[in-house]
């Protein structure tokens, strides 16, 4: 019997979550988010619904309540174990209960349990959190509403149990989303942009300091909802004092004023324009199966730009990781042409073929390598962030923060904000997120500029307050400052002062050998209408610091840190990893009768991870997809990233119609079976297997048994599990976070497995050829097959981007060579280039000037991407003391049809 492939919550069954309504209020750079989740039980039995969903990793969740009819139940924050026990006790006694808890492994995943919802009854859950908005390179403020939760890979042996997630393709999400935002600021709002369709911005006053905007109807859940908010004036340092809560205990955090200080350091242009000529640059690239298709192609292009932009005199190395990791060089090597050429050859061969997302081990290896004297280490980490051991990774980065700076990049929808922000924060670097149609290269190059700038050191913050007022800083010490990037400080103020009193905070630091200080004076009079936002953000900051301290002290006798976190969390009403929100409806005295039905509410996942999860197609289709999963995550060599599977799998998922996928793909493979597929299958599965592997694939854990996995002696799962839950009306699948991707790696037969699948691919290609299927030129795999015309021809892959082609020809020193490749990149013949060269000018100088003119004449819209390598090229020309540079620029303009001035190219 054929079945639809993928992790589905079938439309055959009603899902209790009907809609999500999100209201965003932005005040300057702080956001308050209120989400209302509306549930309805259309079953004939009481229902427990479980919804695992993402939130921003730095959010302070501060309110949770439930509305049932006319009754509102406001949740309390309690120690997590006690809250869970109270929830279970309530359900067992027939009461309604609601539980909201943060994942132990990652602070950006929450689990909401709605228990004992009677038949026919509705409930509205209200969830509120506050967060700061990150400053972007163009001074925009970024808000992200995570709508996508991809299954997180939990490496074998990592701490803690994984979170169970039910995921479906975006278009099958059975609930709706409405989103509205209100923005207010002391400065005019110039615009609001989004990666999603928005209704027009509506200003609420004539000075344009207040505005509203809404998400257009029909959001597809195929992406996180991202807003970029721009104010007309540049960000300025500010300090906001918020009054304490009158009902709170005097002397406590919530009972005293709290100040939020926002600093935006500006450094001298002379310092910013200087670029370091030293450093060890280590690039760590995710090559797990979920990095497939456009992501890995973009990653290759980005590594090319990075390598070409590095300065002479530095060192570099490139690592890549999945279920295992690889490095191009055993240790970091000197930046020179021979080494760059080796690296670029390896980069061109990179595919998303290393299996799961195990980032911890390569990081340990990198940190174990001795630092090179006088070469500060700069680590660039690229990942889609689908890991389950987030806190372990962040703790490791912090442990090694004295030896490096870490710049992190979250790629694609659903990347863990907790992981990306946490690595950069603890590693003294800068985080970036690349989503939707964003180009990776401009954001990466901005971080490279940060890395090349002199490091700010000896940072200190001092306070000047009235004698009767003392300060307790809630934030960890500032360890990193970047040009134009905000640094936040939260502090509790204790003591009485007059309303006219002022305070002063002074930031001191050293940059390029020069000592600087910045003062910010502020009124101690509390601001109006801020509620408790600043207090909650301050409490969140302190809670996160204490949680990390607790992890560092784990195994030691001092257990007082956890108690401090629980006390602060309960007092402030802000969630933590040790607490949970619990609400029990005890008012109506009604006991809910009958057995309770359990349902997992699905979250959307992105298309990049679907092949790894597609293990439920029936017949030979299921065999192929399970073989793909097995090979990708057992042998660490994913076929799930090949064009063959991409096209077979996605062509019939154009509108994410899994029924169509099942029918078209299933019938196609059925045809293959009719054409002596028995022989093909036998050859694929058994011809060149050794006895050990034959025993493995023949066991109940083999690919022929719907993707179950080996068990360890203690009964825990060792490899990839895709289990199917079903009853009379449901056919859904769950991914166990602990083992989302297979990590089973037989010690002796990995090479055999790789050989087997290579043979399998060849035999499949031979079969496609016999059916006259179109083939890729580069690897002889079938091209895309339109679902309505299986034998139609398909356009060839587009040629390489002209900019990247020109960049790839640059030498490590910064120059270009006058050769046929450069001539082709410039659209000229070699003869034309040589004939136009002014006399007494070397070929390399002439070629380099032509390349610079082409960049400035035709690619100014991508200047952020090539500016650093162009500066290196101009510096090389100046070092040659080349004659007749002005004449070269004039001749180059004539040849290329440009009008670029000599000064513009740095000459």
C-alpha positions in Angstrom: 0.0 0.0 0.0 1.4 3.4 -0.9 1.7 6.1 1.7 2.6 9.7 1.5 6.2 10.4 2.5 7.4 12.8 5.2 6.4 13.6 8.7 2.7 14.4 8.3 -0.1 15.4 10.4 -2.7 14.3 7.9 -5.6 16.4 7.0 -7.7 13.4 7.7 -7.6 14.4 11.4 -8.6 17.7 13.0 -5.8 19.4 14.9 -6.8 21.2 18.1 -4.7 24.3 17.6 -6.8 26.5 15.2 -5.0 29.8 15.1 -2.1 31.9 16.4 -2.4 35.7 16.9 0.7 37.7 17.5 0.8 41.3 18.6 4.2 43.0 18.6 4.9 46.3 20.3 8.3 47.9 19.6 9.5 50.8 21.7 12.8 52.1 20.4 14.9 48.9 20.4 12.9 46.8 22.9 10.0 44.5 21.8 7.1 43.1 23.7 5.4 40.1 22.0 2.0 38.8 23.0 0.9 35.5 21.3 -2.5 34.1 21.6 -3.0 30.4 20.7 -6.6 29.3 20.2 -7.5 25.6 20.8 -10.7 23.7 20.1 -11.3 20.1 20.8 -13.6 18.6 18.1 -13.0 15.1 19.3 -15.5 13.0 21.3 -12.9 12.5 24.1 -11.0 14.8 26.4 -7.8 15.9 24.8 -4.2 16.7 25.8 -2.4 18.8 23.1 1.4 19.2 23.1 2.9 22.0 21.0 6.7 22.3 20.8 7.7 25.7 19.2 10.6 28.1 18.9 11.1 31.5 20.5 14.0 33.9 20.3 16.9 32.6 22.3 17.3 35.8 24.3 13.5 36.3 25.0 12.3 36.8 28.6 9.0 34.9 28.8 7.1 36.7 31.5 3.4 35.8 31.2 1.3 32.8 30.6 -2.5 32.5 31.0 -5.4 30.5 29.8 -9.0 31.7 29.0 -11.7 29.1 29.1 -15.1 30.5 28.5 -15.4 33.4 31.0 -12.7 32.0 33.3 -9.1 33.3 33.1 -6.3 31.3 34.8 -3.0 33.1 35.2 0.0 30.7 35.5 2.6 30.9 38.2 6.3 30.2 37.9 7.4 27.2 39.9 10.4 24.9 40.1 10.1 22.7 37.0 9.8 19.3 38.7 7.1 20.6 41.1 5.2 22.2 38.2 5.3 19.0 36.2 4.1 17.0 39.1 1.2 19.5 39.7 0.3 19.3 36.0 0.2 15.5 36.1 -1.8 15.4 39.4 -4.3 17.8 38.0 -4.9 15.7 34.9 -5.2 12.5 36.9 -7.8 14.1 39.0 -9.9 15.3 36.0 -8.9 18.9 36.2 -7.8 21.2 33.4 -4.1 22.2 33.5 -1.6 24.1 31.3 2.2 23.8 31.4 4.8 25.9 29.6 8.4 24.9 30.0 11.8 25.8 28.4 13.9 23.0 26.9 16.8 21.8 29.1 19.0 21.8 26.0 18.2 25.0 24.3 16.6 28.2 25.6 14.9 28.9 22.2 12.6 25.8 22.3 9.5 25.7 24.5 6.9 23.1 25.1 3.2 23.9 25.8 0.9 21.3 27.1 -2.8 21.9 27.2 -4.4 19.1 29.3 -7.9 17.7 29.7 -9.6 19.9 27.2 -13.2 18.5 27.2 -15.0 17.6 23.9 -16.4 20.6 22.2 -14.6 23.1 24.4 -12.3 25.9 23.4 -9.3 27.5 25.2 -7.2 30.5 24.4 -3.6 30.5 25.6 -1.8 33.9 26.1 2.0 33.9 26.1 4.0 37.1 26.5 7.8 37.8 26.2 10.1 40.7 25.9 13.4 40.9 24.0 15.9 43.4 22.6 16.2 44.0 18.8 19.6 43.4 17.2 21.3 46.2 15.3 22.1 45.3 11.7 25.0 46.6 9.5 22.7 49.2 7.8 21.4 50.4 11.3 18.1 48.6 11.0 16.7 46.8 14.0 15.9 43.1 13.4 12.9 41.4 15.0 12.4 37.7 14.2 9.3 35.7 15.1 10.4 32.1 14.8 7.8 30.2 12.8 9.9 27.3 11.7 11.2 24.6 14.0 13.4 22.1 12.2 14.2 18.9 14.1 17.4 19.4 16.1 20.2 16.9 15.8 21.2 15.4 19.1 24.7 13.8 18.9 25.1 10.4 20.5 26.4 10.7 24.1 25.4 14.4 24.5 23.9 15.5 27.8 20.2 15.4 28.5 17.2 13.9 26.7 16.1 15.5 23.4 12.9 17.3 22.8 10.3 15.4 20.8 9.1 17.5 17.9 6.3 16.8 15.4 7.1 18.5 12.1 5.3 18.9 8.8 6.0 20.8 5.6 5.0 24.4 5.8 2.0 24.2 3.5 0.5 21.4 5.7 0.5 23.4 8.9 -3.2 23.2 10.0 -3.5 26.5 11.8 -3.3 30.1 10.8 -1.1 33.0 11.8 -2.0 36.7 12.1 0.6 39.2 13.0 0.5 43.0 13.7 3.1 45.4 15.0 3.1 48.8 16.6 6.3 50.7 16.5 7.1 53.9 18.5 10.3 55.8 19.0 11.6 59.2 20.0 12.9 59.4 16.4 10.9 59.3 13.2 10.3 55.9 11.7 11.6 55.8 8.1 10.5 52.4 7.0 9.7 48.8 8.0 10.8 45.9 5.8 10.1 42.2 6.0 10.9 38.9 4.3 7.1 38.3 4.2 4.3 40.2 2.5 3.1 43.2 4.6 0.2 45.5 4.4 1.3 49.2 3.9 2.9 51.0 6.9 0.3 53.2 8.6 1.7 56.3 10.5 -0.3 57.3 13.6 0.9 60.9 14.0 2.3 63.7 11.9 5.9 63.4 13.2 6.0 59.7 12.1 7.2 58.5 15.5 4.4 55.9 15.8 3.3 53.5 13.2 1.5 50.1 12.7 2.0 47.4 10.2 0.4 44.0 9.6 1.4 40.7 8.0 -0.6 40.2 4.8 -3.1 37.4 4.9 -2.1 33.9 3.8 1.3 33.4 5.5 2.6 30.0 4.4 4.8 29.1 7.4 7.7 28.5 5.0 9.9 31.1 6.8 10.4 32.9 10.0 8.7 36.3 10.1 11.4 38.9 10.1 10.9 42.7 10.5 13.6 45.3 9.8 12.8 48.6 11.4 14.6 51.8 10.4 14.7 55.1 12.2 15.6 58.4 10.5 18.4 59.2 12.9 21.4 57.1 13.8 21.2 55.2 17.1 22.3 57.2 20.1 23.5 56.1 23.6 20.6 56.1 26.0 19.8 55.2 29.6 16.2 54.3 30.8 15.4 54.0 34.5 12.3 52.0 35.4 10.6 52.2 38.8 10.4 49.0 40.9 7.2 47.1 41.5 5.3 48.5 44.5 4.1 45.1 45.7 7.6 43.5 45.5 9.9 43.0 48.5 12.0 46.1 49.2 15.7 45.5 48.3 14.8 42.8 45.8 15.4 43.1 42.1 11.7 43.7 41.3 11.3 46.1 44.2 14.0 48.5 43.2 14.6 50.7 40.1 16.5 49.1 37.2 18.4 51.0 34.5 19.1 49.8 31.0 22.1 51.5 29.4 22.5 51.3 25.6 26.0 52.2 24.3 26.9 52.7 20.6 30.7 53.3 20.4 32.0 55.2 17.5 35.7 54.8 16.6 38.0 57.1 14.7 37.9 56.6 10.9 41.6 56.4 10.7 41.5 53.3 13.0 38.6 51.7 11.2 40.2 52.1 7.8 43.4 50.2 8.9 43.2 46.5 8.4 45.2 43.9 10.4 47.9 42.0 8.4 48.1 39.2 10.9 45.7 36.7 12.4 44.8 33.0 12.2 41.5 32.6 10.4 39.7 29.3 10.9 36.5 28.6 9.0 34.2 25.9 10.2 31.5 25.0 7.6 28.4 22.9 8.2 28.1 20.1 5.6 25.3 18.2 7.2 22.5 16.9 5.0 20.2 19.9 5.9 22.8 22.2 4.3 21.9 20.9 0.9 21.1 22.6 -2.5 21.4 26.4 -2.5 22.9 26.5 1.0 26.0 24.6 0.3 26.5 26.4 -3.0 26.2 29.7 -1.3 28.7 28.5 1.4 31.2 27.6 -1.3 30.9 31.0 -2.9 31.3 32.6 0.5 34.5 30.7 1.3 35.9 31.8 -2.0 35.3 35.5 -1.2 36.7 35.1 2.3 39.9 33.4 1.1 40.5 36.1 -1.5 39.9 38.9 1.0 42.4 37.7 3.6 45.6 39.7 4.1 49.1 38.5 3.2 51.0 37.4 6.3 48.1 35.7 8.0 47.4 32.0 8.6 44.2 30.0 7.7 42.5 26.6 7.7 39.1 25.3 6.7 37.1 22.7 8.6 33.8 21.1 7.7 31.5 18.9 9.8 28.5 16.7 9.9 28.4 13.4 11.7 32.2 13.6 11.4 34.6 16.4 10.6 37.3 17.1 8.0 40.0 19.7 7.6 41.9 20.8 4.5 45.2 21.2 6.4 46.3 19.4 9.5 47.2 22.7 11.1 46.7 26.3 10.0 49.0 27.3 7.1 50.6 30.5 5.9 48.4 32.5 3.5 50.1 32.2 0.1 49.1 31.2 -3.4 50.0 27.5 -3.2 47.9 27.0 -0.1 45.0 29.1 -1.3 44.9 27.1 -4.6 44.8 23.8 -2.6 42.0 25.1 -0.4 39.9 26.4 -3.3 40.2 23.0 -5.1 38.8 21.3 -1.9 36.1 23.9 -1.5 34.8 23.3 -5.0 34.3 19.6 -4.1 32.4 20.4 -0.9 28.8 18.9 -0.7 26.3 18.6 2.1 27.3 15.0 2.5 28.6 14.5 6.0 25.4 13.5 7.7 24.2 14.9 11.0 25.1 18.2 12.7 27.8 17.4 15.3 29.6 20.7 15.9 31.0 19.9 19.3 33.9 17.6 18.2 35.4 19.8 15.5 35.3 22.7 17.9 37.1 20.7 20.5 39.7 19.8 17.9 40.2 23.4 16.8 40.6 24.6 20.4 43.1 21.8 21.1 45.4 23.3 18.4 48.0 25.6 19.8 47.6 29.3 18.9 50.2 30.8 16.6 52.2 33.5 18.4 51.2 37.1 17.4 48.5 35.7 15.1 45.1 36.3 16.9 42.7 33.5 16.2 39.4 34.4 14.5 36.9 31.6 14.2 34.0 31.8 11.7 31.3 29.2 12.2 28.6 28.6 9.5 25.7 26.3 10.4 21.9 26.0 9.9 21.8 25.6 13.7 19.8 22.4 13.8 21.6 21.0 16.9 20.2 19.6 20.1 23.2 20.2 22.4 23.2 24.0 22.2 24.3 24.7 25.8 27.3 22.3 25.6 28.5 24.1 22.4 28.1 27.6 24.0 29.9 26.5 27.2 32.8 25.2 25.1 33.1 28.5 23.3 33.1 30.4 26.5 35.7 28.1 28.1 38.0 29.0 25.2 37.1 32.7 24.8 40.5 33.9 26.0 42.2 32.3 23.0 39.9 33.5 20.1 37.0 35.5 18.8 34.0 33.6 17.4 31.9 35.0 14.5 28.8 32.9 14.0 26.4 32.6 11.0 22.9 31.1 11.1 21.9 29.8 7.7 18.3 29.4 6.6 14.9 29.3 8.3 14.8 27.7 11.7 18.4 28.3 12.6 18.8 28.3 16.4 19.0 31.9 17.6 20.2 30.6 21.0 23.2 28.8 19.3 24.2 31.6 16.9 23.8 34.5 19.4 25.3 32.4 22.2 28.5 31.4 20.4 29.1 35.0 19.2 28.4 36.5 22.7 30.6 34.1 24.6 33.3 34.1 21.9 33.6 37.9 21.8 32.4 38.0 18.1 29.4 39.0 16.2 26.3 36.9 15.1 24.7 37.1 11.7 21.5 35.4 10.3 21.1 34.6 6.6 17.4 33.9 5.8 15.0 33.9 2.9 16.6 35.6 -0.2 19.5 37.1 1.8 22.9 36.8 0.2 25.3 35.2 2.6 28.4 37.1 1.3 27.6 40.7 2.3 26.9 39.7 5.9 30.0 37.5 6.1 32.2 40.2 4.7 30.9 42.6 7.4 32.0 40.2 10.0 35.4 39.8 8.3 35.8 43.6 8.5 35.1 43.3 12.3 37.7 40.6 12.6 40.3 42.6 10.6 39.9 45.7 12.8 42.1 46.1 15.8 40.5 44.5 18.9 39.1 46.7 21.6 40.8 45.8 24.9 40.8 46.8 28.6 37.1 47.5 28.6 35.7 48.8 31.9 32.5 50.5 33.0 32.3 52.8 36.0 29.3 54.6 37.7 29.0 58.0 39.2 25.8 58.2 41.3 24.6 60.3 44.2 26.0 59.1 47.6 22.7 57.7 48.7 22.3 55.5 45.6 24.3 52.2 45.0 24.4 50.1 41.9 24.4 46.3 41.4 25.3 45.4 37.8 23.1 42.5 36.5 24.9 42.1 33.1 28.2 40.2 32.6 31.2 42.4 31.9 31.5 43.8 28.4 34.3 41.9 26.6 33.8 43.1 23.0 33.0 46.4 21.3 32.4 46.8 17.6 31.9 50.0 15.6 28.2 50.9 15.5 27.1 47.8 17.4 25.0 48.2 20.6 26.2 47.1 24.0 23.7 46.8 26.8 24.1 47.0 30.5 21.4 46.3 33.1 21.9 47.5 36.7 19.8 47.6 39.8 19.7 50.9 41.7 19.2 50.9 45.4 18.5 53.9 47.6 16.5 57.1 47.5 17.3 60.1 45.4 15.6 63.3 44.4 13.7 63.4 41.1 16.2 65.9 39.7 19.2 63.7 40.5 21.4 62.5 37.7 23.8 59.6 37.3 26.7 59.0 34.9 28.1 55.8 33.4 31.6 55.9 31.9 32.9 53.4 29.3 36.7 53.1 29.1 38.6 51.1 26.5 41.9 50.9 24.6 41.9 50.7 20.8 45.1 50.6 18.6 47.2 51.7 21.6 45.0 54.7 22.4 43.0 55.0 25.6 39.4 56.3 25.2 36.5 57.1 27.4 32.8 57.9 26.8 30.4 59.4 29.3 26.7 59.1 29.3 24.7 61.3 31.8 21.1 60.3 32.6 18.3 61.2 34.9 17.5 59.0 37.8 13.8 59.8 37.4 11.9 56.7 36.3 10.5 56.7 32.8 6.7 56.4 32.4 4.8 53.6 30.7 7.6 51.1 30.6 5.8 48.7 32.9 8.3 46.1 34.1 10.0 45.5 30.7 13.4 46.6 31.8 13.2 44.6 35.1 12.3 41.5 33.2 15.1 41.9 30.7 17.5 42.5 33.5 16.2 39.4 35.3 16.6 37.4 32.1 20.2 38.6 31.7 21.1 37.6 35.3 19.3 34.3 35.0 21.2 33.3 31.9 24.5 34.2 33.6 23.6 32.1 36.7 22.5 29.2 34.5 25.9 29.1 32.8 27.6 29.3 36.2 25.6 26.4 37.3 26.7 24.3 34.3 30.3 25.3 35.0 29.9 24.1 38.7 28.1 20.9 37.8 29.5 18.0 39.7 30.8 20.2 42.5 29.3 20.4 45.9 28.0 24.0 45.6 24.4 23.6 44.5 23.3 27.1 45.6 23.3 28.6 42.1 20.3 26.6 40.9 18.4 27.8 44.0 19.3 31.4 43.1 18.0 30.9 39.6 14.7 29.4 40.8 14.2 32.2 43.4 14.9 34.9 40.9 12.7 33.3 38.2 9.8 32.9 40.6 10.3 36.5 42.0 10.5 38.1 38.5 8.0 35.9 36.7 10.6 35.2 34.0 11.1 31.6 32.8 14.4 29.7 33.2 15.6 26.2 32.5 14.9 25.3 36.1 11.3 26.6 36.3 8.1 26.3 34.4 4.7 28.1 34.1 1.8 26.1 35.6 -1.9 26.9 35.6 -4.6 24.7 37.0 -8.4 25.4 36.6 -9.7 24.7 40.1 -12.7 27.1 40.0 -15.5 25.2 38.4 -15.2 22.0 40.4 -15.9 20.1 37.3 -14.3 16.7 36.9 -13.5 15.7 33.3 -14.5 12.1 32.6 -13.2 9.5 30.1 -9.9 8.4 28.7 -7.8 11.4 27.4 -6.4 11.4 23.9 -2.9 12.8 23.3 -2.0 14.9 20.2 1.2 16.5 19.1 0.7 19.8 17.3 3.0 20.0 14.3 5.4 22.8 13.7 6.6 23.8 10.1 9.9 22.6 8.9 11.9 23.9 6.0 12.4 22.0 2.7 16.1 21.5 3.3 15.6 18.8 5.9 12.8 16.9 4.3 14.9 14.3 2.4 16.4 13.2 5.7 13.0 12.6 7.1 11.3 11.0 4.1 11.3 7.5 5.3 7.6 6.5 5.0 7.0 6.1 1.3 5.8 2.7 0.5 7.3 0.0 -1.7 10.5 0.7 -3.6 10.0 4.4 -3.2 10.3 3.9 0.6 13.3 1.7 0.0 15.1 4.4 -2.0 14.4 7.1 0.4 15.4 4.9 3.4 18.5 3.9 1.6 19.3 7.6 1.1 18.7 8.3 4.8 20.8 5.3 5.7 23.7 6.2 3.5 23.6 9.8 4.5 23.4 9.4 8.2 25.0 6.0 8.7 28.0 6.3 6.4 28.1 10.1 6.7 28.0 10.4 2.9 24.5 11.7 2.1 23.0 10.9 -1.2 20.1 13.0 0.1 21.9 16.0 -1.4 22.2 14.8 -5.0 20.3 16.3 -7.8 18.8 12.8 -8.4 16.9 12.7 -5.1 16.2 16.5 -5.1 14.4 16.2 -8.4 12.6 12.9 -7.8 11.5 14.1 -4.4 10.7 17.7 -5.0 9.3 17.8 -8.5 6.2 16.1 -7.2 6.1 18.4 -4.1 5.7 21.6 -6.1 2.8 22.6 -4.0 3.8 20.2 -1.2 1.1 17.8 -2.3 2.2 14.7 -0.6 -0.5 12.7 -2.3 0.9 13.8 -5.7 4.3 12.9 -4.5 3.2 9.5 -3.5 1.4 8.8 -6.7 3.9 10.2 -9.2 7.0 8.9 -7.5 5.5 5.7 -6.4 4.2 4.9 -9.9 7.6 5.8 -11.4 9.4 3.4 -9.2 6.7 0.9 -9.8 7.5 1.1 -13.5 11.1 0.6 -12.6 10.2 -2.5 -10.7 8.2 -3.8 -13.7 11.4 -3.4 -15.8 13.3 -6.0 -13.9 13.8 -3.8 -10.8 14.3 -7.0 -8.9 17.8 -7.4 -10.4 18.6 -3.8 -9.8 17.5 -4.0 -6.1 19.4 -7.2 -5.6 22.6 -5.7 -7.1 22.2 -2.4 -5.1 21.6 -4.0 -1.8 23.8 -7.1 -1.8 26.4 -7.4 -4.6 29.4 -5.9 -2.9 28.5 -6.1 0.7 30.6 -7.9 3.2 29.0 -10.3 5.6 28.9 -7.8 8.5 26.9 -5.3 6.5 24.6 -7.9 5.0 23.8 -9.0 8.5 23.1 -5.3 9.4 20.8 -4.6 6.4 19.0 -7.9 6.9 18.3 -7.3 10.6 15.1 -5.8 11.9 16.9 -2.5 12.1 17.6 -2.4 8.4 16.4 -0.1 5.7 13.8 -2.7 4.9 12.1 -2.2 8.2 10.8 1.4 7.9 13.9 3.1 9.3 14.2 1.6 12.8 17.6 1.6 14.3 20.2 -0.4 16.3 19.7 -0.4 20.1 22.5 -0.1 22.6 22.7 -2.5 25.5 20.8 -0.1 27.7 18.0 0.1 25.3 18.6 3.6 24.1 18.5 4.5 20.5 21.9 4.8 18.8 20.9 5.9 15.3 18.2 7.5 13.3 14.7 7.0 14.4 11.6 7.9 12.5 8.6 6.4 14.3 5.0 6.4 13.1 2.1 7.1 15.4 -1.3 6.1 14.1 -4.8 5.5 15.2 -8.1 5.2 13.3 -7.9 8.8 12.1 -4.2 9.8 12.3 -1.1 9.1 10.5 1.7 11.3 11.8 5.4 11.0 12.4 7.7 12.3 15.1 11.3 12.9 15.1 13.1 12.1 18.4 15.4 15.0 19.0 17.9 12.7 20.7 18.5 10.9 17.4 17.2 13.0 14.5 20.0 11.9 12.2 21.6 8.6 12.1 25.0 8.4 13.7 25.5 4.6 13.4 29.0 4.2 12.0 30.3 0.6 11.8 34.0 0.6 12.5 35.1 -1.6 9.7 32.7 -1.3 6.8 32.2 2.4 6.1 34.2 2.1 3.0 32.1 -0.8 1.9 28.9 1.1 2.5 30.2 4.0 0.5 31.2 1.6 -2.3 27.7 0.0 -2.2 25.9 3.3 -2.7 28.3 4.3 -5.4 27.4 1.1 -7.2 23.7 1.7 -6.5 23.9 5.2 -8.0 25.6 3.9 -11.1 23.0 1.2 -11.6 20.2 3.8 -11.1 21.8 6.1 -13.6 22.0 3.2 -16.1 18.3 2.6 -15.6 17.4 6.2 -16.1 19.5 6.2 -19.3 17.5 3.2 -20.5 14.4 5.3 -19.9 15.9 8.2 -21.8 15.9 10.4 -18.8 17.9 13.7 -19.1 21.2 13.6 -17.3 23.4 16.2 -15.5 26.6 16.8 -17.3 28.8 16.9 -14.1 27.8 13.7 -12.4 25.5 11.9 -14.8 22.6 12.0 -12.4 19.1 12.6 -13.8 18.0 16.2 -14.1 14.8 17.7 -12.9 11.8 15.9 -14.2 8.6 18.0 -14.6 5.8 16.1 -12.9 3.5 16.5 -15.9 6.1 15.6 -18.5 8.6 13.0 -17.3 10.6 13.1 -20.5 10.8 16.9 -21.0 14.2 18.5 -21.4 15.4 20.7 -18.6 17.5 23.9 -18.9 21.1 23.6 -18.0 22.5 25.0 -14.8 23.1 28.8 -15.0 26.7 29.8 -15.6 28.8 31.0 -12.6 28.3 34.5 -11.4 30.6 36.8 -13.3 31.8 38.5 -10.1 32.7 35.2 -8.5 34.4 34.1 -11.7 36.6 37.2 -11.7 37.3 36.9 -7.9 38.3 33.3 -8.4 41.1 34.4 -10.7 42.8 36.8 -8.2 46.1 35.7 -6.8 46.7 35.5 -3.0 49.0 38.6 -3.3 46.1 40.6 -4.6 47.0 40.8 -8.3 45.5 39.3 -11.4 47.4 37.6 -14.2 46.9 38.6 -17.9 45.8 35.3 -19.3 42.8 33.9 -21.3 40.8 33.3 -18.2 40.9 36.9 -17.2 40.1 38.0 -20.8 37.1 35.7 -20.8 35.9 37.1 -17.5 36.2 40.7 -18.8 34.5 39.7 -22.1 37.5 40.4 -24.2 40.1 38.5 -26.1 43.7 38.1 -24.9 44.9 39.9 -28.0 42.7 42.8 -27.3 43.9 43.1 -23.7 47.6 42.9 -24.6 47.2 45.3 -27.5 45.6 47.9 -25.2 48.3 47.7 -22.5 50.3 50.9 -22.2 54.0 50.6 -22.7 56.4 50.1 -19.8 53.6 48.5 -17.7 53.9 44.9 -16.5 51.2 42.5 -17.5 50.2 41.9 -13.8 49.8 45.6 -13.1 47.7 46.1 -16.2 45.5 43.0 -15.5 45.0 44.1 -11.9 43.9 47.6 -12.9 41.5 46.2 -15.5 40.0 44.0 -12.8 39.5 46.9 -10.5 38.0 49.0 -13.2 35.5 46.2 -14.0 34.6 45.9 -10.3 33.9 49.6 -9.9 32.3 50.0 -13.3 29.9 47.0 -13.3 29.6 45.6 -9.7 29.2 48.6 -7.4 25.9 47.1 -6.2 28.0 44.3 -4.6 30.8 46.5 -3.3 30.4 45.1 0.2 31.4 41.7 -1.1 34.6 42.7 -3.1 35.8 45.8 -1.3 38.4 44.0 0.9 40.0 42.1 -2.0 40.0 45.3 -4.1 41.8 47.1 -1.3 44.4 44.3 -1.3 44.7 44.6 -5.1 45.2 48.4 -4.9 47.8 48.0 -2.1 49.7 45.5 -4.3 49.8 47.9 -7.2 51.1 50.7 -5.0 53.8 48.4 -3.7 55.0 47.8 -7.2 55.8 51.5 -7.7 54.2 50.9 -11.1 54.7 53.7 -13.7 51.9 55.2 -15.8 49.1 54.2 -13.5 47.0 57.1 -14.7 47.5 56.1 -18.3 46.5 52.5 -17.4 43.3 53.7 -15.8 42.4 55.8 -18.9 43.2 53.0 -21.3 41.3 50.5 -19.1 38.2 52.7 -19.1 38.3 53.0 -22.9 38.7 49.2 -23.3 35.9 48.3 -20.9 33.6 51.2 -21.7 33.7 52.6 -18.1 34.5 56.0 -16.6 36.1 55.0 -13.3 38.4 57.6 -11.7 41.9 56.6 -10.4 41.1 57.8 -6.9 38.0 55.6 -6.8 40.0 52.4 -7.1 42.4 53.4 -4.4 45.2 54.5 -6.7 
